Amino acid sequence: MDDLPTAQLEALRDLARKKTGAAVPFVNISAARALTDLGLAERSQEGWDITPAGAAYLARQGGPPSEA
């Protein structure tokens, strides 16, 4: 998979932080939808969640999510 656009990468990092229980800003809806189409996120009752594929993508991009 190629590099994600900045908005999608930031949304994916937010979803990774959300999974750890951290408070995150509202996730960009269009970015989250694109991540869902790529299999990197999934829709949930709380909005969107990162998938194992999304976590693996972040790991390949240099490790843990950055703090925003």
NORLIN-V85911 format. One record per residue. SS is DSSP state (@ for helix, = for strand, . for the rest). PSI is psi in whole degrees, -180 to 180 (999 if undefined). BURIAL is I if it has 24 or more other ideal C-beta (glycine too) atoms within 12 Angstrom, else O. Layout:
ss = <SS SS>
psi = <PSI PSI>
burial = <BURIAL BURIAL>
//
This chain:
ss = <. . . . . @ @ @ @ @ @ @ @ @ @ @ @ @ @ . . . . . . . . . @ @ @ @ @ @ @ @ @ @ . . = = = = . . = = = = . @ @ @ @ @ @ @ @ @ . . . . . . . .>
psi = <137 175 143 151 155 -45 -39 -40 -43 -41 -41 -41 -40 -42 -35 -43 -38 -40 -29 -5 1 150 132 156 173 138 137 117 -45 -36 -43 -39 -41 -40 -36 -45 -31 -7 12 -13 164 152 140 177 -25 10 -105 152 148 146 169 -36 -37 -42 -40 -40 -47 -40 -40 -22 2 21 -148 158 145 157 132 999>
burial = <O O O I O O O I I I I I I I I I I I I O O O O I O O I I O O I I O O I I O I O I I O O O O O I I I I I O O I I O I I O O O O O O I O O O>
//
